[in-house]
Structures are given as C-alpha cells and as structure tokens.
C-alpha cells in the first residue's frame, strides 16, 4: 500500500513518526505552513520557518525514504496580526522555489476582514505562480466559512478545480463538492473527522477529487490516520484500487497541478547545515 499524506505538519513531529509513517506505507507528503502555537511577532520568523520547510524538513524526510514537499502562505490565524502582514510581500520569491507545490494554508479562522484580504491576495499569488491552493475552512461556524470561502474563490483568478477545500465534514461536503473544488478531510483521534465518518462520506460521495490527511501537528493528532482510513475503507468493502485513488493518485493529481511534484526520493545527504538526523547511526 502506498500513501501520500497531503497535509501534515512534520516540523512538529519526531523522527520516530517518520519511521512509523514509512512502515505504514507513507512515501510522500505535503507540509503546509501553519500557526506554530506561539504567535509570531515579525515577518522574519516566517521566513526562517519557510526556509526550514524547504531545507531541513526535506532532508529529514529523505533519511526515512519519504518525499517531502511544502505549501507556503500567511496562515489565516496570523493574518489578523498587522505585524505579520508584510509576509505577503515576501511570499512571491518563496513561491518560485522548487519544492513548493501549493499556496497554503490559506482561508479563514475567525471570518474577519483581515482574513478576507489575506485570502484574496494569496489566491491571486497562486494564480500568478501557476500553483494550486490549499484552503483551511474554519473550525467554528464551518458552513458560513465554507460559503464565504467559495464566494472569494469564485471572485478570484484561480479556478475551483485548482483549489483544495480542507477540514471538511458532513455539514460542508455537499456544497464544497458542488463548487467544483477538491475535497479534503482531516482525520484526528478525538476531533474533526475520524476514519469511520470519512468512509461513510466516501460511500455517499465517491472517491473522486477526495484527499484524506492526518493534519498531524503539535496537538492531539496521529500521523498514521491515513493508514487507518485505508484499512477502514477495505473493511467497508472498498477495493485496493479505491484506496490507491484516495490515498495516492488523488493527492498526486492535485499537487501535480504545480508541475513541481517529485516523488522519487534521492539518496539523502549526510548533513544539512552541519547537522545529522541520525547522530552517527546506521
């Protein structure tokens, strides 16, 4: 079984997670930029983070046979902090870099005017750079947030078929599907979606344009939830081909829209900026 996790925050995870993910079948992932838990106070801290997603994390993933790509953006939560707004001016030079396969996470957190501005600006950046966009739908007031997101996408230069609407659930999936966008489901141990609810949605809406992710980060999350969904699909009567479509071919198709997806993992370098992940191990 081959798995592509299309949304996971490996900067929050350990090398043990990389090992476990490889053993579970994960061979590729996309790491979107997001809120780190502690508010950032200047654009410079974002740029250091972007550099890590383009350098250190691909190096770390390669040690364990996993192809690492990233999506870069000013996230919705910090779009509300005027100290962070200059990140939008710095993004174009980062979006031109190899390894960046989308603009994201963008979207809504609290449905504020500042979030409206950041979302519209970054959809335009995605269109300008020929990239798809990974859009975070809000955890609160989800249906209102989804409808507002779809309206902004329709007003943008980016067509819906180049947009992934993530963190969907039973209340938002139909309108998201009707919009023509790709559908993303984040599977968590206790919140958001679980594997059984996700399988129920797949039974109702089919496997086309659907991506399933773990969205694992610094909170209560599980980087092996993609594998759990695959096993739940098989137990529910889906075929191996269905599983491969949802867990591999769909994310490859979506992020392949960037023209920058490279799924072959080169032999990892021994050091990155003088650091070795393996500390002299095998």
PATI-126736 format. One record per residue: residue number from 1; x, y, z of N, C-alpha, C in turn. Coordinates in steps of 0.001 Angstrom, whole numbers. Atoms other than C-alpha are relative to their C-alpha. Example, Ala and Ser with C-alpha at 12.3 -4.5 7.8 and 13.67 -1.06 7.14 Angstrom:
REM residues 2
n:n_x:n_y:n_z:ca_x:ca_y:ca_z:c_x:c_y:c_z
1:890:-1190:0:12300:-4500:7800:900:1200:0
2:-820:-1190:-60:13670:-1060:7140:-770:1090:730
END
This chain:
REM residues 282
n:n_x:n_y:n_z:ca_x:ca_y:ca_z:c_x:c_y:c_z
1:845:-1197:0:0:0:0:882:1249:0
2:-748:-1259:44:1339:3446:-942:-919:1137:442
3:791:-1075:-584:186:6546:890:711:1331:-204
4:-471:-1385:130:607:10266:188:-834:806:1000
5:725:-849:-954:-314:12418:3197:46:1428:-525
6:-4:-1301:668:-1399:15694:1571:-39:1206:931
7:54:-1114:-956:-1440:17768:4784:457:-533:1352
8:-548:428:-1283:826:17080:7754:1117:960:385
9:-955:-1008:-472:2991:19372:9903:1176:-682:688
10:-1088:816:-530:6188:17376:10292:978:789:854
11:-882:-780:-864:8076:20248:11880:-373:-201:1468
12:470:254:-1356:6003:19321:14969:249:-1441:445
13:-74:1426:-286:6815:15603:14799:1448:-467:175
14:-1330:557:-254:9751:13372:15698:428:-940:-1122
15:-479:973:980:11923:11065:13637:-676:-1356:187
16:764:1231:-204:10041:8161:15237:-1266:2:-857
17:1191:-94:847:6984:9434:13371:347:-290:-1451
18:-416:296:1376:8880:9387:10074:175:-1505:-196
19:-192:1450:99:9881:5778:10728:-1345:-730:-49
20:1305:664:-55:6339:4740:11653:-815:262:-1265
21:723:-317:1220:4881:6539:8648:514:-823:-1171
22:-559:812:1090:7263:4784:6263:-465:-1446:128
23:422:1384:-204:6431:1419:7804:-1484:-183:-327
24:1436:68:300:2717:2235:7336:-304:173:-1480
25:202:-161:1439:3220:2919:3621:114:1414:-516
26:-107:-1388:449:3681:6700:3533:1309:176:-765
27:-1180:-210:836:6053:7571:708:133:1453:-458
28:-58:-1411:394:5222:11253:98:-944:788:896
29:852:-867:-808:3721:14206:1927:141:1438:-462
30:-68:-1450:146:2961:17896:1714:-162:612:1384
31:48:-693:-1276:3672:20106:4709:-394:1457:-239
32:395:-1404:145:1636:23333:4645:526:826:1169
33:-396:-896:-1083:2820:26325:6641:-1240:361:824
34:1152:-214:-883:620:26998:9660:440:749:1255
35:-254:-657:-1269:351:28605:13075:730:-965:914
36:-836:890:-792:3013:27201:15389:-443:-132:1456
37:478:62:-1373:1007:27655:18594:378:1245:784
38:-477:-1243:-602:3110:30561:19831:-55:1091:-1070
39:105:-1036:1036:2222:33771:17958:1362:550:-408
40:-1223:-627:512:4979:35106:15739:-183:1511:-11
41:84:-1446:-190:5805:38776:16095:644:799:-1119
42:-615:-727:1097:7649:39612:12882:51:-887:-1238
43:-107:801:1226:7862:38527:9228:1258:-853:-45
44:-1256:762:61:11450:37363:9771:-167:-1411:547
45:192:1334:-556:10244:34437:11889:-714:-915:-995
46:622:783:1073:8024:33304:8989:1040:-442:-1017
47:-973:329:1035:10939:33417:6586:945:-1101:461
48:-808:1093:-529:13091:31241:8836:-781:-1317:-62
49:862:1181:63:10171:28804:9021:-120:-506:-1435
50:74:407:1407:9740:28783:5233:1306:-664:-436
51:-1295:591:358:13463:28108:4852:121:-1415:552
52:-55:1339:-584:13135:25122:7200:-863:-987:-785
53:867:877:783:10246:23715:5150:592:-321:-1368
54:-644:224:1291:12381:23995:2033:1347:-707:118
55:-1334:559:-169:15617:22678:3532:78:-1116:1016
56:-175:969:-1077:15681:20930:6880:-1019:-1141:-63
57:1002:1070:-15:12383:19024:6633:125:-947:-1197
58:-249:961:1078:13003:17587:3130:1209:-888:274
59:-1175:787:-378:16430:16497:4394:-389:-1068:1021
60:396:943:-1041:14882:14895:7473:-872:-1122:-572
61:886:1007:582:12151:13126:5469:766:-984:-864
62:-757:868:897:14654:11772:2954:782:-1071:759
63:-705:1004:-799:16503:9989:5759:-846:-1258:194
64:923:1106:-247:13415:7775:6072:-789:-382:-1243
65:577:450:1254:12541:7351:2393:-1300:657:-392
66:1262:-691:276:9739:9916:2213:281:1288:-771
67:-129:-1216:804:9426:12627:-451:-790:1118:655
68:604:-1125:-726:8711:15964:1235:-183:1182:-937
69:304:-1239:711:7010:18942:-425:-680:943:984
70:635:-935:-928:5568:22079:1107:-949:936:-738
71:856:-1096:440:2891:24728:718:301:1173:916
72:-395:-1174:-782:3702:28270:1855:-1088:1063:-56
73:1040:-1032:-79:1418:31080:2998:97:727:1331
74:349:-630:-1269:437:33531:5684:-1279:-672:471
75:1149:790:-436:-1928:31359:7711:-1154:898:465
76:1167:-832:-326:-5478:32551:8500:49:636:1382
77:9:-531:-1357:-4997:32979:12242:910:1218:108
78:-956:-1100:-127:-1914:35198:11950:-207:1087:-1041
79:375:-1071:923:-3394:37115:9038:-664:1154:736
80:652:-1043:-791:-5182:39063:11777:984:891:762
81:-1019:-765:-711:-1909:40376:13236:712:922:-988
82:-611:-914:977:-761:43511:11381:1515:-96:-43
83:-1451:174:29:2832:42754:12369:421:-1054:-1018
84:-325:1102:900:2662:39690:10102:-358:296:-1458
85:482:-292:1356:1084:41338:7038:1110:96:-1041
86:-1066:-70:1021:4462:42029:5301:438:-1350:-550
87:-298:1321:555:4788:38269:4844:-549:-122:-1417
88:599:59:1334:2510:38728:1831:937:577:-1055
89:-936:-606:947:5162:40909:198:1203:-901:-254
90:-1165:884:137:7877:38286:783:-335:-1310:-696
91:382:1307:533:5882:35304:-479:395:-235:-1459
92:-294:318:1397:6468:35729:-4240:1359:-640:-233
93:-1317:600:255:10179:34933:-4032:84:-1429:543
94:26:1368:-500:9412:31801:-1981:-865:-906:-866
95:892:822:817:6590:30616:-4211:635:-412:-1319
96:-708:364:1226:9036:30460:-7105:956:-1174:198
97:-1016:1007:-305:11167:27812:-5367:-486:-1418:-267
98:306:1420:134:11330:24111:-6190:-411:-553:1365
99:470:594:-1251:9564:22005:-3593:-1280:616:510
100:1259:-640:-379:6677:24457:-3206:-1059:-429:-1020
101:985:562:927:3648:22708:-4689:-1385:614:162
102:1295:-669:-184:827:24967:-3438:200:1241:859
103:115:-1092:-967:-80:28152:-1635:-932:-484:1104
104:839:500:-1084:-1375:27187:1793:752:-129:1312
105:1435:-57:-102:-2754:27006:4347:-482:1444:-41
106:669:-1290:6:-4920:29990:3482:-1468:-252:334
107:1414:194:-286:-8576:30619:4278:-462:808:1190
108:637:-711:-1101:-10485:31502:7422:243:-688:1330
109:-22:450:-1386:-10100:31211:11161:-1187:593:748
110:1068:-689:-729:-12442:33837:12639:-895:845:-897
111:857:-692:968:-14051:35238:9457:84:1519:146
112:-220:-1432:-178:-12538:38713:9796:317:669:-1342
113:-392:-713:1212:-11949:41419:7171:1474:-213:-351
114:-1422:241:276:-8190:40889:7544:196:-1360:-665
115:-72:1314:637:-8691:37225:6652:-534:46:-1417
116:486:-204:1376:-10763:38263:3618:1131:498:-893
117:-1068:-619:788:-7851:40391:2420:1124:-982:-279
118:-1106:945:170:-5199:37738:3006:-385:-1146:-930
119:444:1091:871:-7249:35001:1320:-17:448:-1452
120:69:-481:1376:-7944:37078:-1799:1386:244:-574
121:-1352:-294:483:-4320:38219:-2056:763:-1280:-322
122:-776:1224:203:-2963:34682:-1754:-589:-901:-1081
123:556:665:1177:-5408:33202:-4247:573:620:-1277
124:-609:-664:1152:-4052:35803:-6664:1462:-430:-166
125:-1385:470:76:-481:34779:-5800:67:-1419:-575
126:31:1355:551:-1379:31161:-6529:-208:38:-1507
127:239:-126:1436:-2772:32143:-9924:1223:547:-710
128:-1173:-617:623:274:34297:-10670:1151:-978:-153
129:-1132:934:3:2677:31439:-9890:-357:-1376:-551
130:398:1281:574:719:28637:-11533:-116:-1113:1016
131:95:973:-1079:141:26904:-8200:-1448:-225:422
132:1300:198:-638:-2932:25288:-6673:15:587:1404
133:111:-583:-1337:-4180:26463:-3277:-656:-987:955
134:554:796:-1093:-4793:24575:-43:-711:947:958
135:823:-942:-757:-7640:26308:1797:-528:-656:1270
136:441:425:-1322:-8330:25889:5508:-1402:552:255
137:1324:-480:-393:-12039:26027:6281:-49:66:1528
138:-119:-263:-1440:-12702:27311:9813:-552:-1131:856
139:466:1022:-942:-13172:25057:12817:-1324:389:639
140:1255:-497:-567:-16059:27240:14044:-852:589:-1127
141:918:-548:1006:-19142:28224:12048:412:-459:-1391
142:-623:563:1189:-17955:25888:9306:-769:289:-1288
143:751:-168:1238:-20793:26208:6821:46:1448:-477
144:-135:-1407:376:-20751:30006:6885:1385:264:-573
145:-1368:-187:481:-16985:29912:6486:228:-620:-1358
146:-147:638:1305:-17189:27472:3603:-639:850:-1092
147:694:-798:1022:-19737:29598:1745:760:1278:-302
148:-791:-1216:212:-17637:32716:2262:1263:-318:-794
149:-1192:433:741:-14559:30824:1029:-326:-194:-1468
150:368:272:1382:-16337:29653:-2107:-270:1299:-753
151:255:-1300:634:-17501:33199:-2844:1310:693:-376
152:-1282:-659:287:-13937:34529:-2593:735:-727:-1121
153:-640:759:1075:-12620:31710:-4789:-633:353:-1340
154:690:-299:1255:-15258:32472:-7436:348:1393:-523
155:-374:-1359:397:-14186:36123:-7437:1478:106:-375
156:-1450:-39:210:-10507:35186:-7826:366:-452:-1413
157:-512:460:1288:-8336:34364:-10818:308:-1491:-4
158:-303:1432:-122:-7897:30793:-9554:-1297:-787:-155
159:1219:775:228:-10429:28299:-10874:-190:-1028:1115
160:258:927:-1110:-12121:25980:-8337:712:-1344:-138
161:-656:1291:160:-10501:22894:-9857:1482:41:366
162:-1368:-127:-496:-7155:24231:-8584:13:355:1491
163:153:-328:-1419:-8420:24646:-5011:-385:-1265:765
164:335:1079:-919:-8464:22077:-2208:-631:613:1251
165:707:-475:-1191:-11068:22860:465:161:-1052:1094
166:-394:992:-998:-9757:21167:3583:-816:146:1284
167:715:57:-1285:-11122:20285:7051:-1512:-47:-214
168:1433:140:249:-14492:19387:5561:-605:-1044:940
169:726:1026:-753:-17155:17357:7361:-1371:-191:-629
170:1314:326:567:-20717:16151:6873:-821:1239:-326
171:814:-1198:218:-22146:19677:7050:468:829:-1196
172:-557:-859:1052:-19901:21130:4352:325:-736:-1295
173:-516:739:1148:-19064:18330:1919:-829:231:-1263
174:806:-127:1213:-22026:18745:-453:259:1326:-705
175:-217:-1298:647:-21584:22469:-1061:1427:129:-509
176:-1378:-13:492:-17836:22009:-1346:108:-771:-1309
177:-33:795:1225:-18321:19287:-3949:-689:732:-1146
178:727:-727:1044:-20852:21390:-5847:803:1182:-547
179:-805:-1146:442:-18297:24217:-6052:996:-355:-1096
180:-991:432:979:-16015:22144:-8289:1403:-112:559
181:-1311:94:-633:-13130:22206:-5803:294:-1446:404
182:-403:1279:-587:-11178:19238:-4444:-409:-4:1474
183:543:144:-1340:-12355:17883:-1086:1041:-615:932
184:-990:483:-949:-10054:17458:1923:-624:-332:1343
185:500:442:-1298:-10756:15557:5147:1175:-278:930
186:-1040:186:-1007:-8521:15798:8212:-519:-962:1056
187:449:1083:-868:-8737:12682:10369:811:32:1288
188:-630:-206:-1303:-7999:13082:14080:-458:-1065:995
189:412:982:-1012:-8130:10861:17165:-1303:364:705
190:1143:-384:-827:-10772:12897:19010:-864:1110:-597
191:748:-1116:564:-11827:15934:16963:-9:-121:-1517
192:120:-7:1469:-12565:16807:13325:-642:-1308:-459
193:562:1245:516:-13235:13627:11310:729:-1199:590
194:-702:1249:-280:-12484:10023:12233:-99:-881:-1247
195:-60:832:1205:-11879:7139:9827:-1372:-533:-399
196:1308:556:344:-15409:5726:10062:-910:1060:-627
197:797:-1076:598:-17090:9068:9368:504:315:-1414
198:-569:-259:1327:-14706:9590:6463:-449:-1056:-999
199:443:1078:887:-15576:6199:4984:-1482:162:-343
200:1424:-211:282:-19277:6999:5313:-192:1071:-1069
201:80:-1044:1020:-18744:10174:3280:451:-537:-1349
202:-465:588:1261:-16782:8233:663:-1067:-891:-619
203:1091:837:526:-19677:5792:345:-1070:855:-662
204:1069:-860:521:-22069:8659:-268:446:823:-1196
205:-447:-958:1018:-19959:10984:-2433:1015:-572:-988
206:-950:594:917:-17486:8616:-4097:1438:389:322
207:-1433:-170:-270:-13696:8679:-4309:666:1044:-887
208:-588:-1005:878:-13193:11335:-6976:252:1320:704
209:-360:-1321:-521:-11453:14611:-6056:36:56:1530
210:-45:59:-1459:-11151:13454:-2405:1428:-268:458
211:-1299:215:-626:-7954:13770:-351:-209:-175:1499
212:83:280:-1429:-7554:12353:3152:1362:251:619
213:-1269:-345:-634:-4908:13694:5519:-78:-181:1508
214:-59:91:-1462:-3745:13396:9115:63:1373:655
215:-189:-1345:-546:-3031:17140:9578:721:-34:1351
216:-655:168:-1293:-807:15918:12417:900:1188:312
217:-772:-1178:-395:806:18740:14378:438:-150:1446
218:-464:10:-1378:1825:19714:17914:-1095:-363:993
219:1115:333:-884:-1609:18871:19324:-328:-1480:-37
220:448:1387:-61:-3547:15670:19869:-357:-463:-1408
221:165:402:1395:-3143:14111:16439:807:-1274:-234
222:-591:1313:266:-1893:10943:14749:472:-57:-1446
223:-490:20:1369:391:10788:11680:-296:-1294:-755
224:347:1258:661:-856:7265:10929:-1493:-92:-328
225:1435:36:277:-4501:8232:10443:-307:-247:-1481
226:236:326:1407:-4128:7990:6666:-81:-1518:-182
227:29:1467:56:-3328:4291:7087:-1295:-536:624
228:1245:435:-636:-6312:3937:9431:-1187:148:-940
229:1074:-184:977:-8598:5342:6743:70:-1073:-1075
230:-153:1035:1019:-7166:2939:4176:-536:-1337:498
231:459:1273:-543:-7826:-14:6441:-1516:13:216
232:1450:-103:-182:-11333:1229:7253:-724:-99:-1343
233:585:122:1334:-12054:1584:3525:-66:-1460:-431
234:-24:1411:396:-11006:-2009:2877:-1015:-802:806
235:954:720:-848:-13068:-3253:5822:-1442:285:-409
236:1351:-390:415:-16087:-1404:4408:-337:-463:-1413
237:290:546:1317:-15787:-3104:1012:591:759:-1167
238:-696:-682:1090:-13774:-586:-989:1139:-887:-501
239:-1054:813:591:-11206:-2107:-3341:1374:609:241
240:-1366:-512:-81:-7439:-1771:-3296:181:1188:-934
241:-109:-1106:943:-7803:475:-6333:-666:1259:549
242:647:-1147:-640:-10244:2732:-4471:932:642:1021
243:-923:-499:-1017:-7761:3035:-1627:1164:724:-658
244:-1124:-630:685:-4933:3814:-4025:-408:1339:-602
245:463:-1270:556:-7035:6511:-5689:-43:1082:1071
246:174:-1007:-1047:-7859:8295:-2426:1322:329:695
247:-1199:-191:-824:-4560:7793:-613:1250:279:-811
248:-1191:-277:799:-2181:8210:-3560:-308:814:-1259
249:154:-636:1304:-3470:9110:-7011:-660:1364:82
250:645:-1310:-113:-5751:11962:-5930:961:1081:478
251:-957:-1046:-376:-3071:13878:-3983:1071:236:-1050
252:-971:-191:1080:-607:13251:-6801:-606:865:-1098
253:650:-792:1055:-3128:14656:-9292:-146:1454:417
254:215:-1384:-422:-3912:17735:-7196:1319:762:69
255:-1259:-732:-137:-380:18726:-6246:839:-56:-1273
256:-664:37:1307:822:17664:-9682:-357:1188:-865
257:369:-1209:735:-1003:20764:-10940:1092:1066:88
258:-1095:-963:-160:2041:22683:-9692:1108:-202:-1020
259:-1112:331:876:4357:20943:-12157:1316:-208:738
260:-1228:99:-805:6845:20542:-9284:47:-1236:883
261:49:1161:-859:5954:17209:-7731:1074:-994:-422
262:-1078:963:266:8959:14857:-7484:-100:-1095:1051
263:315:1069:-946:8120:11529:-5909:1135:-979:228
264:-1172:841:-235:11474:9800:-6252:859:642:1080
265:-816:-511:-1099:13492:10171:-3065:1464:-291:-307
266:-1424:173:255:17158:10767:-3799:685:-501:1261
267:-790:423:-1150:19799:9242:-1573:263:1213:885
268:-117:-1168:-864:19850:11527:1460:1450:404:241
269:-1317:-503:-364:22827:13725:2188:303:-376:1447
270:-393:332:-1373:24807:13010:5348:-314:1130:958
271:154:-1154:-873:24489:16529:6705:-845:1070:-662
272:676:-1217:448:22283:19585:6420:433:1123:931
273:-500:-1110:-816:23893:22810:7599:785:-505:1214
274:-836:543:-1061:26271:20674:9636:-694:-943:957
275:763:868:-906:23524:18619:11298:-279:-1357:-618
276:360:1352:410:22921:14890:11080:-1195:-462:812
277:1162:516:-707:19493:13467:11929:353:-1276:757
278:-238:1334:-545:20908:10020:12609:1075:-27:1088
279:-968:-78:-1102:23623:11166:15036:1018:-1119:-47
280:-1020:1031:130:26158:8734:13645:-540:-1411:-15
281:608:1320:39:23693:5862:13421:200:-688:-1339
282:-166:816:1199:23123:3458:10549:25:854:-1246
END
